[in-house]
Every structure is written in C-alpha cells, then in structure tokens.
C-alpha cells in the first residue's frame, strides 16, 4: 500500500477518461438541442405532431370501442394541427 498513489492508476485514468467523454457528449447534445430549437416553425410542427398523435391514438381506442367520441377526437386532432402549425 505504501508508495502507491491514485494518480496514474488504472482507476484514476478510467474515471478521468469517462468524465471527459461525458463532458464532451453533454456539450454536443446541448449544441444539437439549441440548433433544433432555433427554428420556431419546426418546434411548432413537432408540438402539433405530438399532440395530434396523442389525440389520434385516443381516437383509435374509441373507434375500436365503437364509440361516437371517435369523431370528436378526430376533429380535435385536426383543429390542433391547424391552430398550432399555422399560428
């Protein structure tokens, strides 16, 4: 145990390399996020698509249950797409 230091050991080197790789990956992910959110039209379209997908999946469940709420959900999905995308 005497004479051994943490600096230069395999544990230290592996933790050091993993930390640097995590930091670099966080920087890359942050830059990608900034680039994706810079275009407001694309952000609106992603939001509209996500909300429409949610409503259409609910409409599919209502359609399989043979419920009249199916038409209401389809109408809401169409309105959401129009309102969010075109604003």
PyMOL commands that set and color helices and strands:
alter all, ss='L'
color gray80, all
select helices_A, chain A and resi 10-38+40-64+69-86
alter helices_A, ss='H'
color red, helices_A
deselect
rebuild
show_as cartoon
